[in-house]
């Protein structure tokens, strides 16, 4: 009897140890402050510990490739469908079969075989100085190539994945030849050599270096909510133009996640990705990260409401990765540095 009790106690301790040892290893290209609170909430709700490593997306993908079957990575978190496609092409992502993810995430924002899932949305839009440009002066991305905007446009380098994905979306919609002609027109209208990030383009508009900028919505929202007086003052002078509202809609992109093929904690990895598509995380993306939810039932933050409602491009974002190489070559030919 005493031996049986000891055996039962031993199994109980072992089981408790296994429960407490549940973990998931996350390689994240998102900065820690933009994702850790959601990961901490996941741990609170599930008891699964999250080990977080942050680095650039390309570095993380390469690291997982080099680590091979010995990689501790279970989940890759990154931004831009183009980078998710790179991870898929590298052969490091596993297919995830999840009814929860199929219900929460529209088909346009996830891989058709479940190799990656979009978790938040951002749009790459046209921004303008409200004191020098009226919203009715420009309507579409295509208008950025109009000679009327010669030396009036600021945009970051074509080496940036966000611009590559914008080009890729145009290739899908309009074809490579028309997109290259557009890129040449855009380059002819640049106010300066591409430099800096999206916030730098926004600041350049207010500084009078250009009248228009192309930037992701969350950068402007971040400036509005930064608490930095200078950035808030800049943001207040910027208007947001939602392009192509009479046809395909504004270009959309995602931050997203995929399970690593060699994951040792596949159940925990699936649970984490499902959690990030759930109510708490989706509200977090909206309220704190200034991004749009992938779910229509999650309210838009007050800051994003200030940008107005818009028609979004419903292009399946797999196309952004599929056309990435062509977009890079096209930009080089057009002289977009």
Secondary structure in CASP SS format (residue, H / E / C, confidence):
PFRMAT SS
TARGET T0000
AUTHOR 0000-0000-0000
METHOD secondary structure of the structure
MODEL  1
X C 1.00
X H 1.00
X H 1.00
X H 1.00
X H 1.00
X H 1.00
X H 1.00
X H 1.00
X H 1.00
X H 1.00
X H 1.00
X H 1.00
X H 1.00
X H 1.00
X H 1.00
X H 1.00
X H 1.00
X H 1.00
X H 1.00
X H 1.00
X C 1.00
X C 1.00
X E 1.00
X E 1.00
X E 1.00
X E 1.00
X E 1.00
X E 1.00
X C 1.00
X C 1.00
X C 1.00
X H 1.00
X H 1.00
X H 1.00
X H 1.00
X H 1.00
X H 1.00
X H 1.00
X H 1.00
X H 1.00
X H 1.00
X H 1.00
X H 1.00
X H 1.00
X H 1.00
X H 1.00
X C 1.00
X C 1.00
X E 1.00
X E 1.00
X E 1.00
X E 1.00
X E 1.00
X E 1.00
X C 1.00
X C 1.00
X H 1.00
X H 1.00
X H 1.00
X H 1.00
X H 1.00
X H 1.00
X H 1.00
X H 1.00
X H 1.00
X H 1.00
X H 1.00
X H 1.00
X H 1.00
X H 1.00
X C 1.00
X C 1.00
X C 1.00
X C 1.00
X E 1.00
X E 1.00
X E 1.00
X E 1.00
X E 1.00
X C 1.00
X H 1.00
X H 1.00
X H 1.00
X H 1.00
X H 1.00
X H 1.00
X H 1.00
X H 1.00
X H 1.00
X C 1.00
X C 1.00
X C 1.00
X E 1.00
X C 1.00
X C 1.00
X C 1.00
X C 1.00
X C 1.00
X H 1.00
X H 1.00
X H 1.00
X H 1.00
X H 1.00
X H 1.00
X C 1.00
X C 1.00
X H 1.00
X H 1.00
X H 1.00
X E 1.00
X C 1.00
X C 1.00
X C 1.00
X C 1.00
X C 1.00
X C 1.00
X E 1.00
X E 1.00
X E 1.00
X E 1.00
X E 1.00
X E 1.00
X E 1.00
X E 1.00
X E 1.00
X E 1.00
X E 1.00
X E 1.00
X E 1.00
X C 1.00
X C 1.00
X C 1.00
X C 1.00
X C 1.00
X H 1.00
X H 1.00
X H 1.00
X C 1.00
X C 1.00
X C 1.00
X H 1.00
X H 1.00
X H 1.00
X H 1.00
X H 1.00
X C 1.00
X H 1.00
X H 1.00
X H 1.00
X C 1.00
X C 1.00
X C 1.00
X E 1.00
X E 1.00
X C 1.00
X C 1.00
X C 1.00
X C 1.00
X C 1.00
X C 1.00
X H 1.00
X H 1.00
X H 1.00
X H 1.00
X H 1.00
X H 1.00
X H 1.00
X H 1.00
X H 1.00
X H 1.00
X H 1.00
X H 1.00
X H 1.00
X H 1.00
X C 1.00
X H 1.00
X H 1.00
X H 1.00
X H 1.00
X H 1.00
X H 1.00
X H 1.00
X H 1.00
X H 1.00
X H 1.00
X H 1.00
X H 1.00
X H 1.00
X C 1.00
X E 1.00
X C 1.00
X C 1.00
X C 1.00
X C 1.00
X C 1.00
X C 1.00
X C 1.00
X H 1.00
X H 1.00
X H 1.00
X H 1.00
X H 1.00
X H 1.00
X H 1.00
X H 1.00
X H 1.00
X C 1.00
X C 1.00
X C 1.00
X C 1.00
X C 1.00
X E 1.00
X E 1.00
X E 1.00
X E 1.00
X E 1.00
X H 1.00
X H 1.00
X H 1.00
X H 1.00
X H 1.00
X H 1.00
X H 1.00
X H 1.00
X C 1.00
X C 1.00
X C 1.00
X C 1.00
X H 1.00
X H 1.00
X H 1.00
X H 1.00
X H 1.00
X H 1.00
X H 1.00
X H 1.00
X C 1.00
X E 1.00
X E 1.00
X E 1.00
X E 1.00
X C 1.00
X C 1.00
X C 1.00
X C 1.00
X C 1.00
X C 1.00
X C 1.00
X C 1.00
X E 1.00
X C 1.00
X E 1.00
X E 1.00
X E 1.00
X E 1.00
X E 1.00
X E 1.00
X E 1.00
X E 1.00
X E 1.00
X C 1.00
X C 1.00
X C 1.00
X C 1.00
X C 1.00
X H 1.00
X H 1.00
X H 1.00
X H 1.00
X H 1.00
X H 1.00
X H 1.00
X H 1.00
X H 1.00
X H 1.00
X H 1.00
X C 1.00
X C 1.00
X H 1.00
X H 1.00
X H 1.00
X H 1.00
X H 1.00
X H 1.00
X H 1.00
X H 1.00
X H 1.00
X C 1.00
X C 1.00
X C 1.00
X C 1.00
X E 1.00
X E 1.00
X C 1.00
X C 1.00
X C 1.00
X C 1.00
X C 1.00
X C 1.00
X C 1.00
X C 1.00
X H 1.00
X H 1.00
X H 1.00
X H 1.00
X C 1.00
X C 1.00
X C 1.00
X C 1.00
X C 1.00
X C 1.00
X E 1.00
X C 1.00
X C 1.00
X C 1.00
X C 1.00
X C 1.00
X H 1.00
X H 1.00
X H 1.00
X H 1.00
X H 1.00
X C 1.00
X H 1.00
X H 1.00
X H 1.00
X H 1.00
X H 1.00
X H 1.00
X H 1.00
X H 1.00
X H 1.00
X H 1.00
X H 1.00
X C 1.00
X C 1.00
X C 1.00
END
